[in-house]
Amino acid sequence: MRIVSRGLGAAASILVLGLSFSASADDFMQECLSATPGDAQKTCTCMSGQISGADRTDAVTGLRKTHVQANGDAPDPATLSPQELKGLQVVVVAQANCE
């Protein structure tokens, strides 16, 4: 009985981790698709495969910051946090690798 309980607990943990990654993937794709010109689906899917973990969270944060700029200009780097700067760097490198 303990083995079954442990197995169910492990399966539940894996499911929760998988769902949190899926939510993160959806956040990245949503932000990427709204910020990427051209064949956004293809580019964002490629970039999504290259960005993971904490870099993915930073990338979402950086992309969101660029959406705040309503006039289309790039944000002033002096106004970005280190996390936002890192996120934008991750996005630029991934985008270069996907072109």
QUIVENQUI-V86786 format. One record per helix or strand of 2 or more residues. SS is the DSSP state (~ for helix, > for strand). FROM is the first residue (numbers start at 1). TO is the last residue. If there is no record, write none. Layout:
# QUIVENQUI-V86786
SS,FROM,TO
SS,FROM,TO
This chain:
# QUIVENQUI-V86786
~,2,35
~,40,50
~,53,68
~,77,79
~,82,98
